[in-house]
């Protein structure tokens, strides 16, 4: 019998550690600060910071300074890098794994439509683009809305970028959170200020935070600003694809457990 000589992929060694696995699980759903990760893992801060550093050096975790309080840093999971590393690892072990996992994800369905609300401070750019992307990706499977604590009107470049990507812009308008009716299953805050300034939302929803820089706050030429909006749109699309997979996984899990 031939013994394989190749070393295990780095990503498997990183995720095989109990604390790093728990950190990745915590960041898979929401961006978080160190103190929040310490609370969730119940480990010492220096230990959490050390293992975050290993994940950062491997490119699996990224950081961004908070736009609400510059002393805070939000950590996020690089979903694209993680998916790429895991897919390559699975393919090197058994190519059929990748195809089977993809087919299983497509078979998973929902018996009821979750209601998702995207929030950013002005409801002008990030939340508007997220609403359009999720509506395009999910169709009738998800009810999606956006709002903001201080609505400021839809940014024209956001509308232009969505149109360039053939994403729906009909019905997009800036509105206060109080104007959005009904209960929600999931609330996603897209800026650090909105996370701290978000009023209560009906339905006792799960709250998720994605720390994303505001493209409307950048200066420069029109071309530079359009590139910033497109980059934000790309990041939102990546995160929304992961969100849809998580919604399906949650729905397919056994009830009452």
DOTIRO-277987 format. One record per residue (C-alpha): residue in three letters; x, y, z. Coordinates in steps of 0.05 Angstrom, whole numbers, plus 5000, padded with zeros to 4 digits. Each point is the difference from the previous one (the first is absolute). Layout:
DOTIRO-277987
ALAXYZ
...
end
This chain:
DOTIRO-277987
UNK500050005000
UNK502650694981
UNK500350515057
UNK498450724980
UNK505850475013
UNK496550674992
UNK498850415062
UNK492950185021
UNK497550664972
UNK501550595047
UNK492650185005
UNK498349325030
UNK505450075052
UNK497650695018
UNK492749815005
UNK501649355037
UNK501950405062
UNK494050065048
UNK500750755015
UNK501450204928
UNK494049594978
UNK495650375050
UNK502750674976
UNK498549834928
UNK493049775019
UNK498850665037
UNK502550414941
UNK496349604947
UNK493550335020
UNK502150705021
UNK506050475005
UNK502250065072
UNK504850375046
UNK505249655043
UNK496050105064
UNK493949684967
UNK504249404978
UNK502849945071
UNK492949985027
UNK497749484950
UNK505949545008
UNK501050125075
UNK507550014989
UNK505350505022
UNK500850614955
UNK507449874987
UNK498449294977
UNK494450244955
UNK504550544970
UNK505649494988
UNK495549534961
UNK496750574963
UNK507150194978
UNK501249304972
UNK493550044961
UNK501850704975
UNK506949784976
UNK496749434961
UNK495450514967
UNK493749695029
UNK498350585046
UNK500450754984
UNK499250615043
UNK497150704992
UNK500250585048
UNK493050215023
UNK497050624968
UNK496050115064
UNK505849975050
UNK507049994969
UNK502749645062
UNK496049384981
UNK501949504947
UNK495049534967
UNK502449324977
UNK496749664941
UNK500649324967
UNK502550024929
UNK494749544972
UNK502849984930
UNK506949795024
UNK497049485048
UNK495549714946
UNK505949964952
UNK504649665050
UNK494749505023
UNK498049844928
UNK507249884980
UNK501049555062
UNK493749604986
UNK501849934926
UNK507049755015
UNK497149475046
UNK493949784960
UNK497550414941
UNK492949725008
UNK499350365067
UNK499550684968
UNK494649794951
UNK495949645053
UNK500350585048
UNK497650484945
UNK494249554981
UNK497949925072
UNK499950765009
UNK495550084940
UNK495249465025
UNK499250355067
UNK493850445001
UNK495750415047
UNK492849895019
UNK498950735018
UNK503250654977
UNK504850345049
UNK499450765006
UNK506750364997
UNK501450745015
UNK506450354979
UNK501850635039
UNK505150554989
UNK499750695029
UNK497450394940
UNK496849414962
UNK503350314940
UNK505349524973
UNK502149365035
UNK493149785024
UNK496850194934
UNK505049584961
UNK499349425049
UNK492450024992
UNK500649974924
UNK505249455001
UNK496249555048
UNK493550114963
UNK503449804935
UNK503549395030
UNK494249735041
UNK493950194957
UNK493649835038
UNK503749565051
UNK501750595046
UNK496350655017
UNK505350555001
UNK499750725023
UNK504950565016
UNK499550615046
UNK504250485042
UNK499850395064
UNK501150654961
UNK497649904928
UNK503650454951
UNK497549804931
UNK502849474953
UNK506950174974
UNK500050084924
UNK506549614991
UNK496949415037
UNK494350004951
UNK504850064941
UNK504349425023
UNK493949555013
UNK497450164930
UNK506949854970
UNK499749315033
UNK492849894976
UNK497549985072
UNK492950255015
UNK499250725023
UNK492450054996
UNK496950225065
UNK506650175034
UNK499150615044
UNK503050275064
UNK495749905062
UNK500349995076
UNK499949355039
UNK493350195030
UNK497050014930
UNK501549264988
UNK494149595026
UNK499649295025
UNK504449535039
UNK507049804976
UNK504149375006
UNK506750314986
UNK502850715005
UNK506750144967
UNK503550655018
UNK505050234948
UNK503550575034
UNK503050075069
UNK496150625017
UNK493449674983
UNK501849415043
UNK500650455061
UNK494150444980
UNK495049484978
UNK493150065033
UNK496149375019
UNK497249604942
UNK493649605005
UNK500149255004
UNK506049885046
UNK504549874939
UNK507049744999
UNK504950584992
UNK506149924954
UNK505350544987
UNK504150094937
UNK505250555010
UNK500350304930
UNK503050684982
UNK495250514971
UNK501750114927
UNK496050655001
UNK505050285050
UNK505949954951
UNK502550604960
UNK503349994931
UNK498049994928
UNK493449714977
UNK503749404972
UNK503449885067
UNK493550065038
UNK496549524952
UNK505549495011
UNK499050075076
UNK492549874992
UNK501349404955
UNK505049725051
UNK494850085055
UNK494849664957
UNK504849424988
UNK501349915074
UNK492550025015
UNK498749484946
UNK505249545031
UNK497150065069
UNK492849934976
UNK501749354964
UNK502649735066
UNK493950275037
UNK495449624952
UNK503949365012
UNK499450105076
UNK492550134995
UNK499149354963
UNK504449615048
UNK496150285060
UNK493449804967
UNK502349294985
UNK502349865071
UNK495449565044
UNK494650385036
UNK500050055076
UNK507549885007
end
